[in-house]
Amino acid sequence: MNDKILKLHEAKPINTDSLSTPHKKKDNIGGGEPPMSNDKYVTHEELNHAVDKLDAKIDLSTEKLMHHVDDKFNESKVDLTNKFSKNQSEITSLKRDLKSNSDKLAWIVGILSPILTAVILKLLHLS
């Protein structure tokens, strides 16, 4: 085992230029410190501009959505108001019809009551 271990004074120098190294793609080619590729990095100004544009789109989209919701709410409100008015007029019409029928029934009972009473008394008196 000792014969496999090299002693420091017996070691040969190694030329590191001849060693193979894996190829690495550099993302920082093209300028800046360290040099940066223009297609991979943006400046703060470009980022802020992009964020402002996105923020404006979100605001516009939100505003459109709110207008759509408001329109739907107003349509529903108008529909409900129309239905309520229609139901209210139907209720008023039913009340008027019930009152009219009640008056007719009272008139009929008022006329028939004395007649029936007289007939019953006459029948009882004859027996």
Buried (B, 14 or more C-beta within 10 A) or exposed (E): EEEEEEEEEEEEEEEEEEEEEEEEEEEEBEEEEEEBEEEEBEEEEEEEEEEEEEEEEEEEEEEEEEEEEEEEEEEEEEEEEEEEEEEEEEEEEEEEEEEEEEEEEEEEEEEEEEEEEEEEEEEEEEE
